[in-house]
Amino acid sequence: MGSDHAGNDRGGILRAFADRLFPPAGDGGRASAGPHGVVPPLLVVLTFVSGLVDAVSYLGLDHVFVANMTGNVALLGFALAGDRELSGAASVLALAAFLLGAWAAGRLRRSGAGGGKGLFGPLVAAQAVLVAGALAVSVTAGGQLLLVGLLALGMGLQNAVVHRLAVPDLTTTVVTRTLTGLAVDPWGPASVRRVVSVLALLCGALCGGLLTLHHGSRWALLAALVLLAWVAALGLRGAGPAPEPAGP
């Protein structure tokens, strides 16, 4: 009974957070988490994870991004221009692995393996497995390129399912458009989501940077693994958005 009560408390906290990000319409009755269920808070956690893994990859793996592909494309250009401190091979590998992960998740979608709701938990679980593999590689002092490939592959899976869910303002990796909307649009519920998204990525990068620089990348990877396992567990238990409408 105590476990059920704790689970209900956690669910209540997630619903309350979801209602802050997506205020329910109307003013009567008990608030619900809306069409996205309690997945928006989980996407905030994934945004924090993106900051963690990019801190590991940029600060500890040849100055390459595994989550922020916009920055990675720019870094590849700098490497091709002759910057000897950057690794063109690592950037190419990160881009290829990211695209492979996104492509694989897209294939699951086209094959009818559940929609965004059905794939959320399994794909985050798969990402957790890849991060666990990266953690094992880091502990055994394995190759840096293998670490880059595993992390970027996981981020490709994450971005694919987030793209399918299409929750406004919570992309988990990209903040350029988020900051633009924050500056251009009038203040409103979307502004709250945008601020939370930017702060989550910033805090993830800060925590990942502190852990990587002062204690080693394995601790940042361990933190990412714990968070991903928690999100995956909730996703597999059905903490997702409302079912997608049936096609024609």
Secondary structure, DSSP 8 states (H G I E B T S, - for coil): -HHHHHHHHHHHHHHHHHHHHS--SSSSS----GGGTTHHHHHHHHHHHHHHHHHHHHHHTTS--SS-HHHHHHHHHHHHHT-TTS-HHHHHHHHHHHHHHHHHHHHHHHTTS--HHHHHHHHHHHHHHHHHHHHHHHHTT--HHHHHHHHHHHHHHHHHHHHHHT-TT--SS--HHHHHHHHHS-SSHHHHHHHHHHHHHHHHHHHHHHHHHHH-HHHHHHHHHHHHHHHHHHHHTT-S--------
